[in-house]
Amino acid sequence: MSDQVPYREPGTRPAERMGGRGGMIVGAIILPGAVMLLLFLMPLVGRWRAGHFFNIALVLLLIFGGIAPLTYLAWREDHRGDDGEKYLAAVEEAEADAQRIVELAQSESGIPPTGAITLLRNDAKTQGRKLFARKCGICHTFFDPAVEETPAIAEQLK
């Protein structure tokens, strides 16, 4: 018996609680296939008077019974789930990187031929923190004196 833990997508339940592999096949293949079949048949069904009402009811059911609840569940998992803080920190970091890359692209040197990602990879301001966390943060601490001014830190700065 192997001691390895099988890979699991964040926010998903173990396969046993979802009905095993059959539960994943239903959710990943059968249900989307059935919805696509119904969407494909909607113009044909809509030719009849009752079919038109069926199509309206189907669209409302898909929106309010499927799309909206699933969107809410995904949002709740992202913001309040086990990894919610990591997700929100990653979003904040991505927004800061996006603002920085706009600053770099608008500079006199512009965007290099290798692309905009090169600007971010070679920028000391964005890579400095990551490099410090990876190489130095194991033994040392990082603080921003403009934000974290305490008497102990003030003495270290003298």
ZATIZA-599399 format. One record per residue (C-alpha): residue number from 1; x, y, z. Coordinates in pm, 1 decimal. Last residue first. Example, Ala and Ser with C-alpha at 12.3 -4.5 7.8 and 13.67 -1.06 7.14 Angstrom:
<nodes>
2|1367.0|-106.0|714.0
1|1230.0|-450.0|780.0
</nodes>
This chain:
<nodes>
158|2033.3|5386.3|1405.3
157|1794.3|5148.7|1214.4
156|1805.8|4882.9|1488.9
155|1688.0|5139.2|1746.8
154|1388.6|5233.9|1530.1
153|1300.8|4865.7|1498.6
152|1283.6|4824.0|1875.2
151|1086.6|5149.2|1917.2
150|828.7|5044.3|1653.6
149|771.9|5174.2|1301.7
148|610.8|4909.4|1083.0
147|474.9|5098.7|782.5
146|750.4|5339.1|676.0
145|1011.6|5107.3|828.0
144|901.1|4825.6|593.2
143|994.0|4499.4|754.9
142|1170.2|4185.0|641.8
141|1291.7|3914.8|874.2
140|1605.9|3707.4|844.6
139|1684.9|3337.1|877.2
138|1449.3|3167.9|629.3
137|1365.7|3500.6|469.8
136|1703.6|3520.0|296.0
135|1680.7|3298.4|-14.0
134|1315.1|3244.8|-106.4
133|1155.2|3532.5|84.9
132|1431.9|3772.6|-23.1
131|1401.6|3662.5|-386.8
130|1025.6|3711.1|-380.1
129|1060.0|4051.9|-217.0
128|1324.3|4163.8|-466.5
127|1141.9|4032.7|-775.4
126|884.1|4309.6|-792.8
125|1116.3|4604.6|-726.8
124|1414.7|4448.8|-903.4
123|1229.4|4423.3|-1234.0
122|1378.0|4158.8|-1465.6
121|1087.8|3913.7|-1446.5
120|830.6|4192.8|-1463.3
119|971.3|4355.0|-1774.4
118|1032.5|4014.6|-1933.3
117|661.0|3941.6|-1902.6
116|598.8|4239.4|-2130.0
115|752.2|4074.2|-2432.5
114|1088.3|3956.9|-2566.4
113|1100.1|4257.3|-2801.7
112|1122.4|4490.5|-2499.5
111|823.2|4698.5|-2387.1
110|892.6|5066.2|-2334.9
109|1240.4|5207.1|-2260.7
108|1095.8|5550.5|-2184.0
107|859.9|5415.4|-1918.3
106|496.3|5334.6|-1996.9
105|563.7|4960.4|-2002.7
104|730.6|4976.1|-1661.1
103|442.2|5162.4|-1499.6
102|190.3|4923.5|-1659.0
101|401.4|4631.5|-1532.7
100|387.1|4773.6|-1181.0
99|9.7|4804.4|-1183.2
98|-25.2|4444.6|-1303.5
97|222.2|4322.9|-1040.7
96|19.6|4496.1|-767.6
95|-299.4|4336.5|-901.8
94|-131.1|3995.0|-909.0
93|-10.4|4038.2|-549.7
92|-361.8|4128.5|-432.5
91|-508.3|3829.1|-616.0
90|-243.7|3601.0|-462.1
89|-320.8|3735.8|-114.5
88|-693.2|3674.2|-174.7
87|-625.2|3317.6|-283.2
86|-392.0|3244.9|8.2
85|-651.0|3382.0|251.6
84|-924.8|3171.5|95.7
83|-728.5|2844.6|105.0
82|-959.5|2663.3|347.8
81|-1266.5|2829.9|201.6
80|-1405.8|3175.7|274.9
79|-1310.6|3381.7|-28.4
78|-1242.6|3127.8|-302.4
77|-1488.5|2868.2|-170.5
76|-1759.6|3134.7|-136.4
75|-1698.7|3257.7|-491.8
74|-1715.2|2901.8|-627.7
73|-2036.8|2832.7|-435.2
72|-2190.3|3160.0|-557.6
71|-2102.7|3081.7|-919.5
70|-2248.4|2732.9|-880.4
69|-2568.8|2876.8|-735.0
68|-2604.0|3135.8|-1015.5
67|-2522.9|2900.3|-1304.7
66|-2736.6|2604.0|-1208.5
65|-3085.3|2662.7|-1073.0
64|-3120.7|3033.8|-1142.6
63|-2958.6|3045.4|-1485.5
62|-3022.4|2691.9|-1607.4
61|-3378.8|2692.9|-1472.2
60|-3448.7|3030.7|-1633.3
59|-3317.6|2901.6|-1966.9
58|-3521.6|2582.3|-1938.8
57|-3841.3|2769.8|-1844.3
56|-3803.6|2995.5|-2148.3
55|-3736.7|2696.1|-2373.0
54|-4037.5|2506.2|-2237.0
53|-4256.1|2813.6|-2293.2
52|-4144.7|2816.9|-2658.5
51|-4196.6|2441.3|-2682.6
50|-4559.3|2477.0|-2572.0
49|-4623.7|2701.3|-2872.8
48|-4433.2|2473.1|-3108.2
47|-4135.5|2590.0|-3312.2
46|-3932.9|2631.7|-2990.1
45|-3861.2|2257.4|-2971.8
44|-3648.1|2277.4|-3288.1
43|-3466.5|2592.4|-3180.1
42|-3407.9|2448.0|-2828.7
41|-3263.9|2114.0|-2949.0
40|-2899.9|2228.2|-2938.3
39|-2947.3|2383.9|-2594.2
38|-3101.5|2058.2|-2471.5
37|-2809.6|1859.5|-2614.4
36|-2561.2|2101.8|-2453.6
35|-2730.4|2057.7|-2115.8
34|-2723.7|1677.6|-2153.0
33|-2353.5|1684.0|-2244.1
32|-2271.3|1909.5|-1948.9
31|-2453.8|1664.8|-1718.5
30|-2296.3|1348.9|-1865.8
29|-1932.9|1455.0|-1896.1
28|-1782.6|1630.8|-1592.9
27|-2049.8|1590.8|-1326.3
26|-2160.5|1240.5|-1427.0
25|-1803.7|1126.1|-1484.9
24|-1698.0|1266.3|-1148.1
23|-1977.0|1086.4|-967.8
22|-1888.4|761.0|-1143.1
21|-1531.4|795.3|-1020.8
20|-1652.1|758.1|-662.7
19|-1993.4|879.2|-555.0
18|-1891.5|1231.2|-463.8
17|-1801.5|1147.9|-102.6
16|-1564.5|871.6|-213.5
15|-1403.2|1098.3|-474.0
14|-1271.6|1332.6|-206.3
13|-1436.3|1673.4|-202.7
12|-1322.2|1956.5|-420.6
11|-1210.4|2301.5|-306.0
10|-854.2|2269.8|-423.5
9|-811.9|1988.7|-679.0
8|-700.5|1663.4|-519.0
7|-378.8|1475.0|-584.6
6|-365.4|1132.0|-423.7
5|-184.1|1106.4|-88.2
4|122.8|887.5|-112.8
3|173.9|622.6|155.8
2|137.8|339.2|-97.1
1|0.0|0.0|0.0
</nodes>
